[in-house]
Amino acid sequence: MKEINVLPWHQAQWSLLSEAAAGGRLPHGLLLRGPAGLGKGQFANALTARLLCRAPGLEVCGECQTCRLLAAGTHPDFFAISPEEEKKQIRVEQIRKLIERLTLTSQMQGYKVATIDPADAMNANAQNSLLKTLEEPPAQTV
């Protein structure tokens, strides 16, 4: 088992999310906010790894097919959205493509996970496009 590296100041939030996931009450949308340098990206990566890993418990195995795919950047149920190269905004086309992929069945029969970083880089049209999916998310989508 590979220990998930959660920073000490994230322990309370990690515990809450872990309990929620174990009880089948994980929220479908999370907003990680705070000043730069707090490890929000590291927390999001740890949560993504935990949700996609097939191993039981709170640790990530690092050895199953889903862990290997995530480490290689080729997991079919993980979607990372950020501004395109040399752009400052996340455009509506990127969000529409994400929504289209999230409506499909999970290829690994588990969670589908998307990260939007930074979320405040979405233009108004992209935000509005994402809103419907946030209100009525597909099953097992975070």
Legacy VTK file of the C-alpha trace (Angstrom):
# vtk DataFile Version 3.0
C-alpha trace
ASCII
DATASET POLYDATA
POINTS 142 float
0.000 0.000 0.000
1.125 3.484 -0.809
0.342 6.006 1.915
-1.598 9.045 0.782
0.438 12.131 1.536
-2.117 14.479 3.114
-0.698 17.603 4.695
-1.307 18.053 8.437
-3.640 21.035 7.945
-5.765 18.950 5.570
-6.358 16.117 8.042
-9.778 17.344 9.238
-11.111 17.757 5.682
-9.563 14.447 4.612
-11.253 12.649 7.505
-14.637 14.184 6.670
-14.382 13.211 3.007
-13.092 9.740 3.834
-16.032 9.095 6.169
-18.457 10.456 3.580
-16.985 8.230 0.861
-17.081 5.166 3.108
-20.743 5.870 3.876
-21.684 6.535 0.251
-22.322 10.220 0.985
-19.469 11.822 -0.926
-20.476 15.189 -2.387
-20.374 15.343 -6.171
-18.786 18.779 -6.266
-15.984 20.174 -4.139
-14.435 23.621 -4.201
-10.935 23.765 -2.782
-10.119 27.375 -2.046
-7.491 29.336 -0.192
-4.271 31.231 -0.711
-1.565 29.869 -2.976
0.821 27.419 -1.357
-1.634 25.563 0.901
-1.470 22.333 -1.089
-4.933 22.425 -2.650
-3.637 20.699 -5.769
-1.926 18.022 -3.684
-5.191 17.440 -1.792
-7.142 17.173 -5.060
-4.574 14.710 -6.443
-4.730 12.580 -3.283
-8.531 12.523 -3.376
-8.512 11.633 -7.067
-6.074 8.769 -6.439
-8.167 7.481 -3.531
-11.432 7.594 -5.497
-9.996 5.814 -8.529
-7.908 3.171 -6.712
-9.479 -0.285 -6.387
-7.882 -1.013 -2.990
-10.179 -0.894 0.045
-9.556 1.526 2.893
-7.982 4.943 2.997
-4.712 4.120 1.291
-3.851 3.927 -2.386
-2.266 0.671 -3.546
-0.222 2.201 -6.351
-0.220 -1.197 -8.065
-3.704 -1.822 -9.475
-4.516 -1.029 -13.084
-6.332 2.189 -12.163
-3.363 3.450 -10.116
-0.957 2.684 -12.940
-3.198 4.420 -15.486
-3.533 7.491 -13.262
0.240 7.638 -12.699
0.785 7.435 -16.456
-1.747 10.207 -17.074
-3.945 7.919 -19.167
-6.807 6.996 -16.811
-9.976 7.033 -18.942
-12.178 8.250 -16.059
-10.021 11.181 -14.939
-10.380 14.541 -16.634
-8.174 17.552 -15.867
-9.296 20.903 -17.229
-7.088 24.001 -17.227
-6.594 26.938 -19.562
-5.265 25.855 -22.930
-1.666 26.678 -23.723
-1.046 30.414 -24.031
-4.620 31.175 -22.885
-5.762 32.664 -19.602
-9.336 31.394 -19.568
-11.065 28.044 -19.582
-13.402 28.204 -22.548
-16.947 26.907 -22.889
-15.834 24.372 -25.511
-13.543 22.715 -22.956
-16.401 22.445 -20.438
-18.830 21.116 -23.047
-16.332 18.416 -23.985
-15.921 17.559 -20.283
-19.693 17.329 -19.772
-19.993 15.066 -22.805
-17.356 12.720 -21.369
-18.881 12.754 -17.870
-22.247 11.602 -19.190
-20.681 8.403 -20.545
-20.454 5.260 -18.416
-17.250 4.857 -16.441
-14.797 2.740 -18.404
-13.299 1.278 -15.223
-16.679 0.724 -13.497
-15.825 3.174 -10.701
-15.851 6.897 -10.150
-15.362 9.502 -12.845
-13.307 12.398 -11.502
-12.777 15.832 -13.026
-10.612 18.659 -11.787
-10.887 22.222 -13.023
-7.816 24.216 -12.093
-8.099 27.094 -11.565
-11.896 27.140 -11.463
-11.962 30.926 -11.438
-10.337 30.878 -14.901
-13.609 29.709 -16.472
-15.255 32.424 -18.507
-18.947 33.191 -17.884
-20.156 30.892 -20.654
-18.053 28.005 -19.319
-19.418 28.565 -15.806
-23.001 28.555 -17.053
-22.381 25.430 -19.105
-21.026 23.582 -16.054
-23.888 24.652 -13.797
-26.427 22.081 -15.055
-23.962 19.236 -14.515
-23.219 20.477 -10.999
-26.945 20.583 -10.220
-27.678 17.129 -11.665
-24.426 15.169 -11.889
-24.149 11.738 -13.498
-23.855 8.841 -11.056
-20.476 8.274 -9.391
-19.058 11.529 -10.684
-16.973 13.883 -8.566
LINES 1 143
142 0 1 2 3 4 5 6 7 8 9 10 11 12 13 14 15 16 17 18 19 20 21 22 23 24 25 26 27 28 29 30 31 32 33 34 35 36 37 38 39 40 41 42 43 44 45 46 47 48 49 50 51 52 53 54 55 56 57 58 59 60 61 62 63 64 65 66 67 68 69 70 71 72 73 74 75 76 77 78 79 80 81 82 83 84 85 86 87 88 89 90 91 92 93 94 95 96 97 98 99 100 101 102 103 104 105 106 107 108 109 110 111 112 113 114 115 116 117 118 119 120 121 122 123 124 125 126 127 128 129 130 131 132 133 134 135 136 137 138 139 140 141
